[in-house]
């Protein structure tokens, strides 16, 4: 193997670290994007028998957005370990909002976990996912990052983020009459 | 199935015995129906060459065989040594070797006009090496035709016989044929080889600085393009070499130093037109021997290389 081929191989097999900002993003649509990268499906050298997946660092997972009444309706199951003979047994179903309040990284983490095929490789793929509830990421993780995954939806600006001039010059459909009372 | 396995087991055992020298591979010429004349004829016909009959017999005789025969002659006391006359292929090999060097040199200069003379010499040395020529010699079927002490012959013997065969063509006055013979058999050995690896540049950064100085450009500037996995064991650095705010080469590596060296080598191979997008090396049907007829003068040496000079030289030819 020549010098050029050696570094070319090093370059193509090196693991890239990607940043994903989950601010106001649907976790289930995001998971589709993230798991693709975790498995290495975005690479031309991908092969199911090759371990070519990349790392993904997810920030702001506490601000994920679920649709409609999904926070109340979506239920996550876990088992405490108590047998059925115990009072009510050990099975627990908790709504998404409660899971999110216990650990704000888990909704996105579980979305990725459930989107992957449940075979022996899943643990390895999930080991390459690093989820953080806000934008505070340890330096030893953040220094590895060299790319960014585009979020599913563009993040809209809040009204208070617009300056008063921008609000004044915003095009109006009609002028309010003088007698109109604005609160 | 069991028959096949048995055959393989026997094969392995025989190979082992041969490796330890306990069993000799029988020479093909020891068998009863061996006919050297017809084998020699078949050899020429296979290659499609008109070898001179007396000379090709000389080309296959190695010096070790001559010595062995002389020893036997003396032991049997069969008369004076003057009567005993077998010539070895030493002279023919020398003629062939000179012709090979000249032909390959002019070929490489025409095929790689942007390469410095040092690189040209390295490529010629590679094509002239015993390993490469022994490989060719073996594959055109000289093994059983060679007269040598050892059987199968060793690598230098194979290579020498190949040079002697070229010598036969040259001595018979078929120089064009000899050239075609070399272009068809020796030049294709460059196929699959990484030619940038054959010429190993010892200090690429110094060479790059010399060339940029010759071209009147500013000093090269190495910059980190991007790093991935900085804190992991699989860190990958990509370094680019900039000259006058222009990217002239880039390379990856597991450390910034290695990446910088590879970027320098990449810049050099782009200058010498031997990068990955280089045109095909002319060989086979794509090689016009008339192009290489005039023996071109030496390429520029690495210390005085500049793209302007090379382009000017190419226009004058």
Boltz contact constraints between the chains, C-beta under 6 A:
constraints:
  - contact:
      token1: [A, 2]
      token2: [B, 194]
      max_distance: 6.0
  - contact:
      token1: [A, 2]
      token2: [B, 197]
      max_distance: 6.0
  - contact:
      token1: [A, 7]
      token2: [B, 252]
      max_distance: 6.0
  - contact:
      token1: [A, 7]
      token2: [B, 253]
      max_distance: 6.0
  - contact:
      token1: [A, 7]
      token2: [B, 262]
      max_distance: 6.0
  - contact:
      token1: [A, 10]
      token2: [B, 254]
      max_distance: 6.0
  - contact:
      token1: [A, 11]
      token2: [B, 236]
      max_distance: 6.0
  - contact:
      token1: [A, 11]
      token2: [B, 252]
      max_distance: 6.0
  - contact:
      token1: [A, 14]
      token2: [B, 228]
      max_distance: 6.0
  - contact:
      token1: [A, 14]
      token2: [B, 234]
      max_distance: 6.0
  - contact:
      token1: [A, 14]
      token2: [B, 236]
      max_distance: 6.0
  - contact:
      token1: [A, 15]
      token2: [B, 229]
      max_distance: 6.0
  - contact:
      token1: [A, 15]
      token2: [B, 234]
      max_distance: 6.0
  - contact:
      token1: [A, 16]
      token2: [B, 228]
      max_distance: 6.0
  - contact:
      token1: [A, 17]
      token2: [B, 229]
      max_distance: 6.0
  - contact:
      token1: [A, 140]
      token2: [B, 231]
      max_distance: 6.0
  - contact:
      token1: [A, 143]
      token2: [B, 230]
      max_distance: 6.0
  - contact:
      token1: [A, 143]
      token2: [B, 231]
      max_distance: 6.0
  - contact:
      token1: [A, 144]
      token2: [B, 229]
      max_distance: 6.0
  - contact:
      token1: [A, 144]
      token2: [B, 230]
      max_distance: 6.0
  - contact:
      token1: [A, 144]
      token2: [B, 231]
      max_distance: 6.0
  - contact:
      token1: [A, 146]
      token2: [B, 226]
      max_distance: 6.0
  - contact:
      token1: [A, 146]
      token2: [B, 228]
      max_distance: 6.0
